[in-house]
Amino acid sequence: MNKSVLIVATNHGTINNDKDRPTGLWLSEAAEPYQIFQGAGLQADIVSPKGGEVPLDPASLSNGQDDEKFNDVIRLLQNTQSLKDVVYEGYDAIFFAGGHGAMYDFPGNPEIQNIMAYFKDDGRIIGAVCHGPAAFADAKTKDGSYLVDGVKITGFTNAEEESMNLMDDMPFALQTKLESHGAGFVAGSEMESNVVKDRNFVTGQNPASAADAAQAIVNQLT
């Protein structure tokens, strides 16, 4: 039976609920992993917290041939299954794609937190890239400890957020929040691939890390 990965993408499409400041999923952070998982013979399914359409950050679209190679994923993102309707126990890994939208609807989501607590307790793979680790914010395991306490991880760094001039617009600073929960945050060079593996956690720092993080998950599952 093929191993399977559940990819979670955001439903949130604006910065600070300002319709003139669109954001959402950073396309390549779901599309590249999806294609890598599929290419390795894994089953890959894309879902979102509420289901339905996943908004795409306009800055992640080239409107050219680069986007065309992701047409299969773009179609899937137009109508995703809701996370609450997923039988998550049937998956071997979960992967949280990024984009600034994830900073708004991943933290505090009860379905996300239940799944991660189950996956951590069962030793299944928990993966994330860029702002995807926002899912870890304030998440706890069944014993009440923070999900990432004592775990080495990475994600979009404070320096990278400052470089984009978006730190003040975010609900919190991702790196700072995860460090406050006891994570051993590993910051690599800005906008260069950096993947951190620790036990059943596989995390990538930024969009450049998406493919490498997905391949690291493939290597652990196959």
Phi, psi and chi 1 to 4 in degrees:
 res  aa     phi    psi   chi1   chi2   chi3   chi4
   1 MET       -  133.6 -173.9  172.9  178.4      -
   2 ASN   -66.5  143.5  -74.7   -4.3      -      -
   3 LYS   -72.0  157.2  -63.7  -69.3 -177.6   70.6
   4 SER  -137.0  150.7   55.7      -      -      -
   5 VAL  -129.1  133.5 -176.2      -      -      -
   6 LEU  -101.1  116.2 -173.3   66.1      -      -
   7 ILE   -97.2  127.4  -60.0  172.5      -      -
   8 VAL  -110.6  127.4 -175.1      -      -      -
   9 ALA  -122.1  156.6      -      -      -      -
  10 THR   -75.5  154.7 -178.7      -      -      -
  11 ASN  -105.0   -3.2  -69.9  119.1      -      -
  12 HIS   -88.5  126.8 -168.4   89.7      -      -
  13 GLY  -115.5    7.0      -      -      -      -
  14 THR  -138.8  156.0   58.8      -      -      -
  15 ILE   -90.8  123.1  -69.5  176.0      -      -
  16 ASN    55.1   33.8  -70.1  -25.5      -      -
  17 ASN    56.9   26.8  -65.7  -44.0      -      -
  18 ASP   -97.3  110.0 -177.0  -13.3      -      -
  19 LYS   -62.2  -16.6   62.0 -179.0  175.6   53.9
  20 ASP   -87.8    1.9  -66.2  -36.6      -      -
  21 ARG  -127.2   75.4  -58.1 -178.1   70.0 -168.6
  22 PRO   -70.5  145.2   27.3  -35.2      -      -
  23 THR  -145.4 -153.5 -173.5      -      -      -
  24 GLY   142.6 -144.3      -      -      -      -
  25 LEU   -77.3  138.0  165.1   71.6      -      -
  26 TRP   -83.0  109.5 -163.8  -92.7      -      -
  27 LEU   -48.3  -49.6  175.6   59.7      -      -
  28 SER   -64.2  -20.7   64.1      -      -      -
  29 GLU   -76.0  -16.6  -67.3  176.8   16.2      -
  30 ALA  -104.7  -37.8      -      -      -      -
  31 ALA   -70.3  -46.2      -      -      -      -
  32 GLU   -63.2  -48.2  -71.7  179.7  -11.1      -
  33 PRO   -60.2  -42.1  -29.6   39.0      -      -
  34 TYR   -56.1  -48.2  177.8   85.5      -      -
  35 GLN   -68.4  -34.5  -67.6 -179.9  -19.8      -
  36 ILE   -68.6  -43.4  -73.1  170.0      -      -
  37 PHE   -62.1  -47.1  -64.7  145.6      -      -
  38 GLN   -62.2  -42.2  -68.7  -83.3   78.3      -
  39 GLY   -64.9  -24.7      -      -      -      -
  40 ALA   -89.6    3.7      -      -      -      -
  41 GLY    86.3   13.0      -      -      -      -
  42 LEU   -90.3  151.3  -54.3  178.6      -      -
  43 GLN   -81.4  130.6  176.5 -173.2  -26.5      -
  44 ALA  -128.5  128.1      -      -      -      -
  45 ASP  -125.3  139.9  -63.6  -44.3      -      -
  46 ILE  -108.1  127.5  -57.1  177.3      -      -
  47 VAL  -130.4  175.5  -60.9      -      -      -
  48 SER  -145.6  162.3   59.5      -      -      -
  49 PRO   -55.0  -44.3  -29.7   37.6      -      -
  50 LYS  -101.9  -14.2  -65.0 -169.7  -60.5 -174.7
  51 GLY    84.1  175.4      -      -      -      -
  52 GLY    81.9 -148.2      -      -      -      -
  53 GLU   -78.0  139.9 -175.6  175.7    3.4      -
  54 VAL  -101.0  117.4  169.5      -      -      -
  55 PRO   -70.4  143.1   27.0  -33.4      -      -
  56 LEU  -105.3  131.7  -59.4  178.5      -      -
  57 ASP   -62.0  120.7 -170.3  -43.0      -      -
  58 PRO   -55.9  -30.9  -22.8   33.0      -      -
  59 ALA   -68.8  -15.6      -      -      -      -
  60 SER   -91.4   -0.1   73.6      -      -      -
  61 LEU  -104.6  133.0  -57.6  174.1      -      -
  62 SER   -96.2  -13.7   64.3      -      -      -
  63 ASN    56.4   36.7  -62.1  -45.8      -      -
  64 GLY  -148.3 -151.6      -      -      -      -
  65 GLN   -64.6  -28.7  -70.5 -176.2  -23.9      -
  66 ASP   -61.8  -38.1  -74.6  -12.8      -      -
  67 ASP   -72.5  -35.5  -68.2  -17.1      -      -
  68 GLU   -60.0  -31.6  -69.9  178.6    7.3      -
  69 LYS   -70.8  -11.9   68.8 -179.2 -179.5 -178.4
  70 PHE  -106.9   14.3  -65.1  143.6      -      -
  71 ASN   -56.1  -36.8  -83.3  -14.3      -      -
  72 ASP   -63.5  -39.0   57.0  -23.1      -      -
  73 VAL   -74.3  -40.1 -179.0      -      -      -
  74 ILE   -58.0  -39.4  -68.8  172.8      -      -
  75 ARG   -64.0  -43.1  -78.0 -166.9  -65.1  -90.0
  76 LEU   -62.7  -33.7  -67.4  173.9      -      -
  77 LEU   -73.4  -11.7  -68.4  168.5      -      -
  78 GLN   -77.5  -17.9  -68.3  170.1   -1.4      -
  79 ASN  -155.1   84.9 -174.0   22.6      -      -
  80 THR   -95.2  158.7   59.3      -      -      -
  81 GLN   -77.6  146.9 -173.0  176.5   11.4      -
  82 SER   -74.3  141.7  168.9      -      -      -
  83 LEU   -59.6  -33.9 -162.7   54.9      -      -
  84 LYS   -69.5  -15.7   66.6 -179.8  175.1   59.4
  85 ASP   -97.1    3.8  -64.1  -33.1      -      -
  86 VAL   -91.1  136.7  171.7      -      -      -
  87 VAL   -87.1   84.7 -177.6      -      -      -
  88 TYR   -69.5  -20.6   60.4   81.4      -      -
  89 GLU   -64.2  -15.6  -65.2   91.1  -18.1      -
  90 GLY   -86.4   -0.1      -      -      -      -
  91 TYR  -105.6  147.6  -69.8   87.1      -      -
  92 ASP   -91.4  -19.4  -59.0  -73.6      -      -
  93 ALA  -151.9  153.6      -      -      -      -
  94 ILE  -125.1  143.9 -170.1  165.3      -      -
  95 PHE  -136.3  119.2 -176.1   83.4      -      -
  96 PHE   -95.9  112.1  -64.9   95.1      -      -
  97 ALA   -77.4  157.2      -      -      -      -
  98 GLY  -100.5 -146.5      -      -      -      -
  99 GLY   103.0  147.8      -      -      -      -
 100 HIS   -62.8  -22.8  -77.4   93.6      -      -
 101 GLY   -57.9  -32.7      -      -      -      -
 102 ALA   -62.4  -23.6      -      -      -      -
 103 MET   -68.3  -17.4  -67.9  -72.8  -73.0      -
 104 TYR  -100.6  -39.1  -64.1   89.5      -      -
 105 ASP  -113.3   -2.6   65.1  -10.2      -      -
 106 PHE   -81.7  -46.9  -78.8    8.4      -      -
 107 PRO   -64.2  135.8  -21.1   33.9      -      -
 108 GLY    78.2    0.5      -      -      -      -
 109 ASN   -72.8  121.4  179.2  -77.2      -      -
 110 PRO   -64.6  -37.0   19.5  -30.3      -      -
 111 GLU   -64.8  -44.0  -75.8   83.4   21.1      -
 112 ILE   -60.1  -44.8  -73.8  176.5      -      -
 113 GLN   -68.2  -37.4  -64.4 -167.3  -11.6      -
 114 ASN   -64.5  -43.0  -73.7  -20.8      -      -
 115 ILE   -63.0  -46.0  -67.2  171.5      -      -
 116 MET   -65.8  -38.8  -70.8 -169.6  -60.6      -
 117 ALA   -61.9  -41.5      -      -      -      -
 118 TYR   -65.6  -45.9  174.3   82.5      -      -
 119 PHE   -64.4  -41.6  -89.4   46.3      -      -
 120 LYS   -65.9  -43.8 -176.1  172.5 -176.5 -179.8
 121 ASP   -64.2  -33.5 -174.2   56.9      -      -
 122 ASP   -91.5   -1.8 -157.6   47.0      -      -
 123 GLY    75.3   19.0      -      -      -      -
 124 ARG   -85.0  160.2  -57.7 -168.7 -168.4 -170.8
 125 ILE   -75.9  132.3  -65.1  173.1      -      -
 126 ILE  -116.0  112.6  -61.1  171.7      -      -
 127 GLY  -117.6  156.6      -      -      -      -
 128 ALA  -164.5  156.9      -      -      -      -
 129 VAL  -140.4  143.7   66.2      -      -      -
 130 CYS    60.6 -110.4 -160.7      -      -      -
 131 HIS   -88.9   -1.5  -70.8   91.4      -      -
 132 GLY   -55.5  -37.0      -      -      -      -
 133 PRO   -63.5   -2.8  -28.3   38.4      -      -
 134 ALA   -58.6  -23.3      -      -      -      -
 135 ALA   -60.6  -27.2      -      -      -      -
 136 PHE   -79.0  -15.5  -53.2  157.1      -      -
 137 ALA   -61.3  122.5      -      -      -      -
 138 ASP    66.7    2.3  -60.9  -41.0      -      -
 139 ALA   -73.3  140.6      -      -      -      -
 140 LYS  -127.4  158.0  -65.5 -176.0  176.9 -179.5
 141 THR   -89.3  179.1   54.7      -      -      -
 142 LYS   -63.9  -24.4  -65.9  173.9 -176.7  176.6
 143 ASP   -87.5    3.8   65.6    3.0      -      -
 144 GLY    91.1   -3.5      -      -      -      -
 145 SER   -84.2  156.6   60.4      -      -      -
 146 TYR   -65.6  141.2  -76.4  113.7      -      -
 147 LEU   -54.0  -39.5 -177.6   84.5      -      -
 148 VAL  -100.9    8.4  -65.5      -      -      -
 149 ASP   -60.9  119.5 -172.4   17.9      -      -
 150 GLY    80.4    8.9      -      -      -      -
 151 VAL  -107.2  135.3 -178.9      -      -      -
 152 LYS   -81.6  124.5  -70.9 -178.1  179.5  178.6
 153 ILE  -143.1  172.4   60.1  171.6      -      -
 154 THR  -139.1  177.4 -168.9      -      -      -
 155 GLY   176.4 -174.1      -      -      -      -
 156 PHE   -62.3  124.3 -151.7   60.8      -      -
 157 THR   -83.4  163.4   66.4      -      -      -
 158 ASN   -58.8  -40.4  -71.4   -9.0      -      -
 159 ALA   -63.0  -39.8      -      -      -      -
 160 GLU   -68.6  -38.8  -73.2  169.3  -37.8      -
 161 GLU   -64.6  -41.6 -154.6   72.2   84.4      -
 162 GLU   -63.4  -38.5  -67.0  -77.1    6.4      -
 163 SER   -62.7  -28.9  -67.1      -      -      -
 164 MET   -89.9   -0.5  -64.8 -168.4   71.5      -
 165 ASN    58.4   36.1  -64.5  -44.7      -      -
 166 LEU  -119.3    3.1  -74.6  171.6      -      -
 167 MET   -57.2  -44.0 -179.1   65.7   86.9      -
 168 ASP   -71.8  -14.6  -67.9  -20.2      -      -
 169 ASP   -93.8   -9.3  -67.8  -54.1      -      -
 170 MET   -85.5  150.6  -68.2  -63.7  100.4      -
 171 PRO   -61.5  -27.4  -18.1   29.1      -      -
 172 PHE  -163.5  166.1   54.0   88.1      -      -
 173 ALA   -86.5  116.7      -      -      -      -
 174 LEU   -57.4  -51.2 -178.5   59.0      -      -
 175 GLN   -59.0  -47.2  177.2 -179.8  -15.7      -
 176 THR   -61.5  -43.4  -58.8      -      -      -
 177 LYS   -61.9  -46.8  171.6   79.1   81.4  171.2
 178 LEU   -67.8  -37.4  -62.9  177.5      -      -
 179 GLU   -63.4  -35.8  -72.4  174.2  -24.7      -
 180 SER   -68.7  -18.7   75.0      -      -      -
 181 HIS   -94.1    9.7  -66.9  -20.4      -      -
 182 GLY    93.4    6.7      -      -      -      -
 183 ALA   -71.8  144.0      -      -      -      -
 184 GLY   -88.1   87.1      -      -      -      -
 185 PHE   -76.5  126.7 -164.6   95.2      -      -
 186 VAL  -110.4  106.0 -178.1      -      -      -
 187 ALA   -95.9  122.1      -      -      -      -
 188 GLY   -96.3 -165.1      -      -      -      -
 189 SER   -67.1  146.9  -60.3      -      -      -
 190 GLU   -59.9  130.5  -72.2 -173.6   38.1      -
 191 MET    59.4   21.6  -62.7  -54.9  178.4      -
 192 GLU  -114.4  152.3  -66.1 -177.2   11.0      -
 193 SER   -60.5  132.3 -179.9      -      -      -
 194 ASN  -149.1  115.1  175.7   37.0      -      -
 195 VAL  -118.8  132.4  174.7      -      -      -
 196 VAL  -118.9  126.9  175.6      -      -      -
 197 LYS  -116.6  128.6  -66.3  170.3  -76.7 -175.0
 198 ASP  -146.6  111.9 -172.9    6.1      -      -
 199 ARG    54.3 -120.4  -72.6  159.8  -77.8 -179.1
 200 ASN   -95.6   12.2   56.7  -38.7      -      -
 201 PHE   -99.7  133.8  -77.7   79.8      -      -
 202 VAL  -132.2  114.8  178.5      -      -      -
 203 THR  -129.4  147.3   50.3      -      -      -
 204 GLY  -119.3  148.5      -      -      -      -
 205 GLN   -79.0  -36.4  179.8  173.4  -41.4      -
 206 ASN  -157.7  179.7   46.2   39.2      -      -
 207 PRO   -54.6  -34.5  -27.8   36.0      -      -
 208 ALA   -66.2  -14.3      -      -      -      -
 209 SER   -96.3   -6.0  -47.8      -      -      -
 210 ALA   -60.7  -49.9      -      -      -      -
 211 ALA   -65.5  -41.0      -      -      -      -
 212 ASP   -67.6  -37.4  -70.2  -20.5      -      -
 213 ALA   -65.4  -42.0      -      -      -      -
 214 ALA   -62.9  -42.5      -      -      -      -
 215 GLN   -65.3  -34.7 -172.7   58.5   52.2      -
 216 ALA   -64.4  -36.9      -      -      -      -
 217 ILE   -67.6  -43.1  -68.1  173.3      -      -
 218 VAL   -56.1  -45.0  168.0      -      -      -
 219 ASN   -62.4  -32.6  -65.9  -15.3      -      -
 220 GLN   -78.9  -25.7  -71.8 -166.3 -144.1      -
 221 LEU   -91.8  -19.7  -72.5  177.4      -      -
 222 THR  -116.6      -   58.4      -      -      -
